[in-house]
Amino acid sequence: MKNISKLVTKGVILSMILSSGVAMAASGDNVTYKNVTLEERLYQYDGYGAKWGLDVGNDGLWFVPKQPIGDTYNAPFKVRNNTLDNTLVVGSNVSGMEGNVGIGTDTPSVKLDVQWSGSNTVGDGLTNLLVLSADNSEADKASDAGFRLVNGSTSKGWNFRTSSGGDAFQATLQGTGGAEFTVKNATSNISGTELHLGNGAKNIGGLWINASSRARKENIKELSTQDALAAFHKLQPVTYNYKSDKKEQVVGFIAEDVPELVAIQSRDGLSAMDMVAVLTKVVQEQDKVMVETRAELQAKDAEMETMKAEIAKLKVMQKKVAQLESILTNLALDTSKSKKEKISVNLK
């Protein structure tokens, strides 16, 4: 109204009235819209009728919170044309749409309702209904663009922004001091996409990597063989398919059925690393037993080789003893030959 007052002082409103057939009434006047063309109007009422209004035809421009005659405009602020392509509606008076803003629609259904329909053959067919861009001239400040979503009842808000280099998109819960997740791609290829979570987990090159740094952990204890074996024997591998995909057969476990050692608190999912840790401990224990068994077998093999060598020696000795016994027998029984001749014959 300040701008209108300035225009009045300059005589501009007077020329509008003369050329457009504008009807005006004094403050508090209950004058109705008589003898005024529908196409062009300017009203200033602050009493019993409309408090203010500008009406420039059925396909034109309205600033009309209330009119004493019936109409279908129903908006305190509206700029439109027949096709709605250039329509802007602020604060529709239609029931259920109070305070809504519409772009491309006469009947905004939410606080900001942007609609578009037509043909778009450019690029991949994306229709940009909203573009946010920022260029910060401060040398030590980033020029990342973004927006904030706030929960009115808790005052908690999320910041969504581009990274300072423009190669990433981040989401941050207000007050946490860092990004809850970051989607990054420093390449020109979709295969270069990376997902980084604030808890340290990430997906790079299609490979999921759990956060596992010692710096993030406490109360670190070695998993006992007894606990690992107990959990291992209670695991029940099954085959199944997800209800969302009846054709794909999967091998795995049921979260509600796994032993406590590898279960998560909610019992609605599983951690692959838990399973790997248990299986690793079991395999390590089996490998340890195998190594010990192999060592025992090797020791027994060595003993067997020693025994075989001793047996071979005994056989040689037995043969020599048998020869000596034969010599002694021949010496005792044969009197026709000398002792030297007898020994020579028996040794052959």
Order of alpha helices (4+ residues) and beta strands (2+ residues): alpha-alpha-beta-beta-beta-beta-beta-beta-beta-beta-beta-beta-beta-beta-beta-beta-alpha-beta-beta-alpha-alpha
